Amino acid sequence: MSKGKQFLKEEYLPGALFIKTSFKRDREELVTRFSEYTPEYLAGFETQISSVKQIQQSLVLTEVQKQATVNLYMRANSVNVEFNFLVRYFKKCDFDTKILSQVKRNLTAHNIEGAVDKISAVIQFIEANKDALVVKGMAPDFLTTLVADRDYLEAQNMLQNEVKNQVGALYTANKVEYDKLYGYIASIANDGKVMYKGTPKAKEYTIMNIIERMRSGNSGGNETPAATTPTV
């Protein structure tokens, strides 16, 4: 299964809440074909959700850490837009735009480290050809702004990596609990797809659909995970 079709570490809990909503509604119907789905099974599922929720509450991120990813991607998008103009200036000067396209691809893919490395090379090129680029429309202070953007992206990316490491360490230390929760998710999802194949309900038991709903920002039932973290 590709990475895009897998739950990320921080998606185990909201994913469980999504599928629990459907399972509670349909349990009495599902148990007619899958005998393990007793009230006790539902209670065990809810207990496991609570266990993982408590684990995630132990991860206390600072406000700066929580905002790191938002700030990082907003700035990356802003730099990406500015590079559209820089591409035009390069073309007007008959300069090769290949490295600019590479930076834009990195920024779009949120490969910040790759973008930062290439931006440094762009800065060196602009320093050597600033006068020609300014004649074609580049702002005289663009170089100063780009240096500040590069340094900001680098610093925010380092902060985001610290958060990723914390989330990874939390998951590693509690892998058994997360795996147990996913066991409930996978079992219910697989049986639900069989039970409701060909009906609208089938999507509610399809992992890929659950992932798409989570990443679109839709709410999973009436419960909200107690702690959220940046995507890993």
C-alpha positions as CSV (number, residue, x, y, z in Angstrom):
1,M,0.0,0.0,0.0
2,S,1.4,3.4,-0.9
3,K,2.1,6.0,1.7
4,G,-0.8,8.1,0.7
5,K,-3.2,5.1,1.3
6,Q,-1.9,4.4,4.8
7,F,-2.8,6.0,8.1
8,L,-0.1,8.4,9.4
9,K,0.9,8.0,13.0
10,E,-1.4,10.9,14.1
11,E,-4.3,9.5,12.1
12,Y,-4.9,6.3,14.0
13,L,-7.1,8.0,16.6
14,P,-9.2,10.2,14.3
15,G,-9.5,7.2,11.9
16,A,-10.8,5.0,14.7
17,L,-13.3,7.7,15.6
18,F,-14.6,7.8,12.1
19,I,-15.1,4.1,11.8
20,K,-16.5,3.8,15.3
21,T,-19.4,6.1,14.4
22,S,-20.4,3.8,11.5
23,F,-19.8,0.7,13.5
24,K,-22.0,1.7,16.4
25,R,-24.8,2.5,14.0
26,D,-24.4,-0.8,12.1
27,R,-23.1,-3.2,14.8
28,E,-26.4,-5.1,15.3
29,E,-26.6,-5.7,11.5
30,L,-23.0,-6.7,11.2
31,V,-23.2,-9.2,14.0
32,T,-25.7,-11.2,12.0
33,R,-22.9,-12.1,9.6
34,F,-19.8,-11.6,11.8
35,S,-20.5,-13.1,15.2
36,E,-17.5,-11.5,17.0
37,Y,-19.2,-8.0,16.8
38,T,-20.9,-8.3,20.2
39,P,-21.5,-5.4,22.6
40,E,-18.3,-6.5,24.4
41,Y,-16.3,-6.1,21.1
42,L,-17.6,-2.5,20.8
43,A,-16.7,-1.9,24.4
44,G,-13.2,-3.2,23.8
45,F,-12.8,-1.0,20.8
46,E,-13.9,2.1,22.8
47,T,-11.5,1.2,25.6
48,Q,-8.6,1.0,23.1
49,I,-9.6,4.3,21.6
50,S,-9.5,5.8,25.1
51,S,-6.0,4.3,25.8
52,V,-4.5,5.8,22.6
53,K,-6.2,9.1,23.4
54,Q,-4.5,9.2,26.8
55,I,-1.2,8.4,25.2
56,Q,-1.5,11.2,22.7
57,Q,-2.4,13.6,25.5
58,S,1.0,13.0,27.0
59,L,2.6,14.8,23.9
60,V,2.6,18.4,25.0
61,L,3.7,20.7,22.1
62,T,4.5,24.3,22.6
63,E,2.5,26.9,20.7
64,V,5.5,27.6,18.6
65,Q,5.8,23.9,17.6
66,K,2.1,23.7,16.8
67,Q,2.3,26.6,14.5
68,A,5.6,25.5,12.8
69,T,4.0,23.5,10.0
70,V,1.4,26.2,9.2
71,N,4.0,28.9,9.1
72,L,6.4,26.7,7.0
73,Y,3.9,25.8,4.3
74,M,2.5,29.3,4.1
75,R,6.0,30.8,3.5
76,A,6.8,28.0,1.0
77,N,3.7,28.9,-1.0
78,S,4.6,32.5,-0.9
79,V,8.1,31.8,-2.2
80,N,6.7,29.5,-4.9
81,V,4.6,32.4,-6.2
82,E,7.5,34.7,-6.3
83,F,9.5,32.2,-8.3
84,N,6.8,32.5,-11.0
85,F,8.0,36.0,-11.6
86,L,11.7,35.0,-11.3
87,V,11.2,32.5,-14.0
88,R,10.0,35.3,-16.3
89,Y,13.0,37.5,-15.5
90,F,15.3,34.6,-16.2
91,K,13.7,33.9,-19.5
92,K,13.8,37.5,-20.5
93,C,17.6,37.3,-19.9
94,D,17.9,34.0,-21.7
95,F,19.1,32.3,-18.5
96,D,18.4,28.6,-17.9
97,T,15.3,28.2,-15.7
98,K,15.9,24.5,-14.8
99,I,16.9,25.1,-11.2
100,L,14.0,27.5,-10.7
101,S,11.6,24.7,-11.8
102,Q,13.3,22.3,-9.4
103,V,12.8,24.7,-6.5
104,K,9.1,25.1,-7.4
105,R,8.7,21.3,-7.5
106,N,10.3,20.9,-4.1
107,L,8.2,23.7,-2.6
108,T,5.0,22.2,-4.1
109,A,5.9,18.8,-2.7
110,H,6.8,20.3,0.7
111,N,10.4,19.0,0.3
112,I,11.7,22.0,2.2
113,E,15.3,20.7,2.6
114,G,15.6,20.1,-1.1
115,A,14.2,23.6,-1.9
116,V,16.5,25.3,0.6
117,D,19.6,23.7,-0.9
118,K,18.6,24.8,-4.4
119,I,17.6,28.3,-3.3
120,S,21.1,28.8,-2.1
121,A,22.4,28.1,-5.6
122,V,19.8,30.5,-7.0
123,I,21.0,33.2,-4.6
124,Q,24.6,32.7,-5.9
125,F,23.4,33.0,-9.5
126,I,21.4,36.1,-8.8
127,E,24.3,37.7,-7.0
128,A,26.4,37.3,-10.2
129,N,23.6,38.5,-12.6
130,K,21.7,41.0,-10.5
131,D,22.0,44.0,-12.8
132,A,20.7,42.1,-15.8
133,L,17.7,40.7,-13.9
134,V,16.8,44.1,-12.4
135,V,16.7,45.6,-15.9
136,K,14.1,43.0,-16.8
137,G,11.9,43.8,-13.8
138,M,13.3,42.0,-10.7
139,A,13.1,44.2,-7.6
140,P,16.5,45.5,-6.5
141,D,15.9,44.1,-3.0
142,F,14.7,40.7,-4.2
143,L,18.0,39.1,-3.3
144,T,17.8,40.3,0.4
145,T,14.2,39.0,0.6
146,L,15.1,35.6,-0.9
147,V,17.9,35.2,1.6
148,A,15.5,35.9,4.4
149,D,13.0,33.4,3.0
150,R,15.6,30.7,2.7
151,D,16.7,31.2,6.3
152,Y,13.1,31.2,7.5
153,L,12.3,28.0,5.7
154,E,15.4,26.3,7.0
155,A,14.6,27.3,10.6
156,Q,11.0,26.4,10.5
157,N,11.8,23.1,8.8
158,M,14.2,22.2,11.7
159,L,11.5,23.0,14.2
160,Q,9.0,20.8,12.3
161,N,11.5,18.0,12.3
162,E,11.8,18.2,16.1
163,V,8.0,17.7,16.3
164,K,8.2,14.8,13.9
165,N,10.8,13.2,16.1
166,Q,8.6,13.6,19.2
167,V,5.6,12.0,17.4
168,G,7.8,9.2,16.1
169,A,9.2,8.5,19.6
170,L,5.7,8.5,21.1
171,Y,4.5,6.0,18.5
172,T,7.6,3.7,18.9
173,A,7.2,3.6,22.7
174,N,3.5,2.7,22.4
175,K,3.5,0.6,19.2
176,V,1.6,-2.2,20.8
177,E,-1.3,0.0,21.7
178,Y,-1.4,1.7,18.3
179,D,-1.2,-1.7,16.5
180,K,-4.1,-3.0,18.7
181,L,-6.2,0.0,17.8
182,Y,-5.5,-0.5,14.1
183,G,-6.4,-4.1,14.5
184,Y,-10.0,-3.0,15.4
185,I,-10.0,-0.6,12.5
186,A,-8.8,-3.1,9.9
187,S,-11.2,-5.8,11.0
188,I,-14.3,-3.6,11.0
189,A,-13.3,-2.0,7.7
190,N,-12.7,-5.2,5.9
191,D,-16.0,-6.8,7.1
192,G,-17.9,-3.6,6.6
193,K,-16.8,-3.4,2.9
194,V,-18.0,-7.0,2.4
195,M,-21.3,-6.4,4.2
196,Y,-22.2,-3.2,2.4
197,K,-20.5,-3.7,-1.0
198,G,-22.4,-1.9,-3.7
199,T,-24.1,0.5,-1.3
200,P,-23.2,4.1,-0.1
201,K,-22.2,2.7,3.3
202,A,-19.3,0.8,1.7
203,K,-17.3,4.1,1.6
204,E,-17.6,4.5,5.3
205,Y,-15.6,1.2,5.7
206,T,-13.0,1.9,3.0
207,I,-9.6,3.0,4.5
208,M,-8.7,5.2,1.5
209,N,-12.0,7.0,1.8
210,I,-11.6,7.5,5.6
211,I,-8.1,8.9,4.9
212,E,-9.4,11.4,2.3
213,R,-12.2,12.5,4.7
214,M,-9.6,13.1,7.5
215,R,-7.2,15.0,5.3
216,S,-10.0,17.2,3.9
217,G,-10.7,18.4,7.5
218,N,-14.1,16.7,7.9
219,S,-15.1,15.8,11.4
220,G,-15.2,12.1,12.5
221,G,-18.5,11.7,14.3
222,N,-19.2,13.7,17.5
223,E,-15.8,13.1,19.1
224,T,-12.7,15.0,18.4
225,P,-9.2,13.6,19.2
226,A,-7.7,15.3,22.3
227,A,-4.4,16.0,20.7
228,T,-3.4,16.8,17.1
229,T,0.1,16.9,15.6
230,P,1.6,17.9,12.3
231,T,1.6,15.4,9.5
232,V,4.5,12.9,9.6
